[in-house]
Amino acid sequence: MNCVKGKSGFTLIEVVVALAILGLVLGGAIFTVNQYADQRGSINAKMIGSQVAWNVLVDQYRRSENWIVKSGYKRGSVDSRKGIEKQNGQDWTWELDVEPAVGKDMFRYQASVKLKGSKRRVSSLSIYIIED
């Protein structure tokens, strides 16, 4: 009796094609994870920068409502227009701009925040305060 045995297994070409497809899929997955990590760091910095700006603006609101009493406080005035705040183990520089807004008792306060030593603004928040 003659038995003809069929070939079993994969050819070299099939293995190479499978490895190439696997390489493309893994490369895409690694690229996606890397992009996610970069975006997560950027979003984290923006969130902390916004928190610093919010702290500066809330401090000004407290002054305008006389919750923090400072001698010689005048409408639209601020204690300092620049400063450094430490958040999340990093130093953040902030700058506060005050401009008169519509009406004689309304002022626009804008806080801009950067990482110390950086030229790129991370966050900027504004509020309008009506002072009596």
Sequence and secondary structure as in RCSB ss.txt:
>XXXX:A:sequence
MNCVKGKSGFTLIEVVVALAILGLVLGGAIFTVNQYADQRGSINAKMIGSQVAWNVLVDQYRRSENWIVKSGYKR
GSVDSRKGIEKQNGQDWTWELDVEPAVGKDMFRYQASVKLKGSKRRVSSLSIYIIED
>XXXX:A:secstr
        S  HHHHHHHHHHHHHHHHHHHHHHHHHHHHHHHHHHHHHHHHHHHHHHHHHHHHHTTSS  TT  T
T  S SEEEEEETTEEEEEEEEEEE SSSSEEEEEEEEEETT  SEEEEEEEEEE  
